[in-house]
Amino acid sequence: MRTMNQAGNVSVSPTAGEGAPFDPGINEAMIEGLVRAFYGRARLDPLLGPVFEAAVTDWEAHIGRLCAFWSSITLKSGRYRGEPMAAHVPLPIDSPHFERWLELFADTVEKMCLPAAAAVFMGRANQIADSLELGMAAKRGEIKSAVDRPIRAERARA
Ligand code: HEM
């Protein structure tokens, strides 16, 4: 952003989109705080809680994986190696679960992060929830993927 003081000097402060590195103030400690707070609430949630309690046997391992996941996404640390899709396909979850997950995550993020960091977390959470939900629906045969649509496959070959 460019600002001019009364003497007419122009100063340039780094903002996203102007080629300057964008630092929303995310670090490993705040990621761990956020992940612990979110899963503390998710475990108690009437809709999400039973799914987690039935599937997660080692909570510290789960928290560790999720910290690595968010660290890779927001800090590009490369700490996460895993397959979120494979972990979710067998779970009894559907659109209402994703809606509730996002609602609870947004509420936790807004309470714990400054707006710039909150925007980064929520932007990525929404994208990933969308791709998980779509990918799961395709794997369950609820929607067809492009390769399974004969007409699309024909056109793609042409
Ligand atoms: C619909 C709501 C969701 C439920 C009920 C849910 C539940 C679960 C469960 C039970 C696991 C396996 C945990 C374990 O075995 O330790 C898991 C793993 C995971 N979830 Fe979710 N999840 C949901 C949505 C999401 C979303 C929206 C994201 C990302 C934004 C996400 C990210 C992950 C990741 C990264 C893992 C670890 C996968 C691995 O490497 O093993 N989940 N989730």
Residues whose N, C-alpha, C, O or C-beta is under 5 A from the ligand:
A	BS01	HEM	V51 F52 A55 V56 D58 H62 R65 F69 R81 G82 E83 P84 A87 I93 H97 F98 W101 A125 I128 A129
